[in-house]
Amino acid sequence: DFKEKLGLTNGQFGSIISLGNVGAFISLLTVGHIVHKLGSYKVLTASTYALYLSLILMAHTSSSVAFIPLVILMGFSSSAFHISVNSQAFDSQTRTTKPIIVKLHGIWAMGAVMTGLCSGLLIGRISASVQLDIIFVLVLILTIRYIRKLRPIALLPKLEDDHYSVKQIFKSLRFDRLIAGGMICAILLEIALGDWSNIFAREYLEIKGGLITLPYILFMSALIVGRLNISKIITKVPINRAANIGSLIGGTFFLLGITAAILFGETHKYWAFGMFSFGCLVAGIGTSFITPSFFNAASARSEFPSAVVIGQIGLINNFLIFGGKWVIAWTAQFTSLAIALLIPAIMVLSVPLFTKALLSGNAKGQAEEK
């Protein structure tokens, strides 16, 4: 809906939404220091208000010039929330052997599914701007409510000599090939489906109405199931082996779904849509725990505080994701969106090249590699 309102091509739209990474980059250079100085509660509150203000304004603009700074603000505030809430999660992770980080990502996916369901039910009944206003306001109220409940255990401001700085991030920045490669290969599929799945169903397969949200809902629902049941997986199978199996199965089925759309989209569009949706479901299950597991392993492989680790991971990921979004967007522009979506499918199949890093994140109660 944003793409149509702005009157942009696939390449132009993909390039503009990738500018959210510019805001995220600025946030990663500054917000970690602010969290240390002010504590997590104030940063969570301020970033939440800024995020939903930018989203509400984006829903009502038809100018690409006005849309760009709003995308950057959204990227900044979303990243600020991410840094502060994950710093809080890492603090909790140090006091338990339960995989809190992975389950936190599962809860986030649950919110994405609920949003997708609401959108699917409301498409064609009320305008996109009205439904977004309702969702944004409701979620803003709920988020602030839960942030206030978090206040008693929120991270407190640190002493001056405990602060980390932008200089410290760059000075200590190390490109961990295994972590960076594994995370971008796993996460780009999730990002690509969030950006393009609805457009793919509507424009490439010509599916109408709320049904276009089905692939994304199935994918995110599978993420929830996988992430919330991670404890059952890691007690039976070593996490690196589970990631190898999950990525190969998930990537293969997603690749088959895209292939079906390419081969049969014009003649049997609903059959092709069903295959694509099923591919998204299996891909969601297979890749559900991989990204947060790399995130957890990154912390285990580093001697730096969690805020520094988050900043380092974020800086590297933002550059890689920014490039990945541009490649997908302009591949879609010059070939087709179906061809562009083959890129994240192939990247998921490449995850086993990097899963050795996950052994660094072993926790008590987790099966060990033999």
Stockholm file with secondary structure:
# STOCKHOLM 1.0

chainA/1-370         DFKEKLGLTNGQFGSIISLGNVGAFISLLTVGHIVHKLGSYKVLTASTYALYLSLILMAHTSSSVAFIPLVILMGFSSSAFHISVNSQAFDSQTRTTKPIIVKLHGIWAMGAVMTGLCSGLLIGRISASVQLDIIFVLVLILTIRYIRKLRPIALLPKLEDDHYSVKQIFKSLRFDRLIAGGMICAILLEIALGDWSNIFAREYLEIKGGLITLPYILFMSALIVGRLNISKIITKVPINRAANIGSLIGGTFFLLGITAAILFGETHKYWAFGMFSFGCLVAGIGTSFITPSFFNAASARSEFPSAVVIGQIGLINNFLIFGGKWVIAWTAQFTSLAIALLIPAIMVLSVPLFTKALLSGNAKGQAEEK
#=GR chainA/1-370 SS CHHHHHTCCHHHHHHHHTTHHHHHHHHHHHHHHHHHHHCHHHHHHHHHHHHHHHHHHHTTCCCHHHHHHHHHHHHHHHHHHHHHHHHHHHHHHTTCSSCHHHHHHHHHHHHHHHHHHHHHHHTTTSCHHHHHHHHHHHHHHHHHHHHHHHGGGSCCCCCGGGCCCHHHHHHHCCCCHHHHHHHHHHHHHHHHHHHHHHHIIIIISCCCGGGGGHHHHHHHHHHHHHHHTHHHHHTTSCHHHHHHHHHHHHHHHHHHHHHHHHHHTTTSHHHHHHHHHHHHHHHHHHHTTHHHHHHHHHHHTCCSCHHHHHHHHHHHHHHHHHHHHHHHHHHHHHSCHHHHHHHHHHHHHTGGGTGGGGGGGCCTTCCCCC
#=GC SS_cons         CHHHHHTCCHHHHHHHHTTHHHHHHHHHHHHHHHHHHHCHHHHHHHHHHHHHHHHHHHTTCCCHHHHHHHHHHHHHHHHHHHHHHHHHHHHHHTTCSSCHHHHHHHHHHHHHHHHHHHHHHHTTTSCHHHHHHHHHHHHHHHHHHHHHHHGGGSCCCCCGGGCCCHHHHHHHCCCCHHHHHHHHHHHHHHHHHHHHHHHIIIIISCCCGGGGGHHHHHHHHHHHHHHHTHHHHHTTSCHHHHHHHHHHHHHHHHHHHHHHHHHHTTTSHHHHHHHHHHHHHHHHHHHTTHHHHHHHHHHHTCCSCHHHHHHHHHHHHHHHHHHHHHHHHHHHHHSCHHHHHHHHHHHHHTGGGTGGGGGGGCCTTCCCCC
//
